Amino acid sequence: MSLLSTIETRIAQLVEGTFGKVFRTSVQPVELARRLVKEMDEHQQRTVRNVYVPNRFDVYLSRDDHRQLAQYSAALTTELSEYLAEHARRNGYALLTRPRVHLHLDRDLALGRFGIAVRMEQPDGEELAAGGALPDDAPAASAAGQTMVYQAAVVAEDPAPAPISDAVAVFGPDGPYPLAGARVRVGRGRSNELVLHDASVSREHGEFVPRPGGGWVVRDLDSTNGVSVNGAKVAGERALQLGDEVLFGNAPVRFDRWAPGGED
């Protein structure tokens, strides 16, 4: 599972499995993670020995987005900080401290628009005591740069989900794959429960997940070519109805009722 989908899963557990229902804002946590990484990558400071990146990230949200996301501010900012730290580690970036993410209200922003400002922030006395002296080439603290404003992806409202009590399956090129109340991973890799042999499909592309209250959702696991439902791009996850066509990259499957022993 990708790190972005792990963020979704952990936050979902913290809010009792209602992640898709709680975050009915235009700004989704996974989208914030992608934009924060972009800002980290674009604000590098190179020295002879290291490539330093910002460690302070201020996220500005509209009134409605802030009202909903702020309820889970501590969990959300912790997950985003861990994601940024892991991204820095994987790319060999140097940090003055672990990344710090802060959410702020900006009443001038419309719903679905959010801003990000980044800067270098020096460690405090406690962090210096724990981590030792700063490297000789460590950059000085910097003021916040220009706030970059983004427009969140438009996410269609979820339709009413198909009840889990119905026997349902995913119909693909190799016939029906029954969904029996457990998560089903989809991708090109052999470790997936549902394997799609198509070059447009990522090794770990997406998954079908049962909702605690009934029904199923499809999730995009940060794939290269994305997931669509009936032609509409999925940002994060989307509830499914019987008869929905789901595209993993260019590979189509159908979510529908299934009669064991019957015809497709």
Secondary structure, 3 states (H helix, E strand, C coil): CCHHHHHHHHHHHHCCCCHHHHCCCCCCHHHHHHHHHHHHHHCCEECCCCEECCCEEEEEECHHHHHHHHHHHHHHHHHHHHHHHHHHHHHCCECCCCCEEEEEECCCCCCCEEEEEEECCCCCHHHHHHHCCCCCCCCCCCCCCCCEEEECCCCCCCCCCCCCCCCEEEEECCEEEEECCCCEEEECCCCCCEECCCCCCCCCCEEEEECCCCCEEEEECCCCCCEEECCEECCCEEECCCCEEEEECCEEEEEEECCCCCCC
